[in-house]
């Protein structure tokens, strides 16, 4: 279990660094949006590449921050039931969700995204808009984003099992709801 926990820690660290670096793309989106609007209104000039770069940056934020958000327990949960559970119950719910929902969905997307990317790469797919960007790099990002999300899901499963087995300390469970009396 120690080796698996070390692997989970490496996945955590990778996705944390990737997420923290990707957050800077928010600034790029703001700058591109402002620049695109300014150039269009002041100089009646537009660029499809700038607009598509903005779309791509937003997509990268979503794809590459999702694993980090999972690691930080930041994804939306149905708090009505979840917060009423003790920490051990929450871990079991997270394990079931990861095993029966997160990993199968990631697996389906990864399998389909491979073909989606590979066909685009082989055809050297370009935007249909004049002056647009290559599309295959973003399709590769879809594949990578779901690989990283699946890896983080596996890391969360490893950590959850280790906690249930008493081989890792129970983390402080993050919640927006008020603490439950007797929640140890």
PyMOL commands that set and color helices and strands:
alter all, ss='L'
color gray80, all
select helices_A, chain A and resi 2-22+25-43+48-71+79-82+87-122+136-164
alter helices_A, ss='H'
color red, helices_A
deselect
rebuild
show_as cartoon
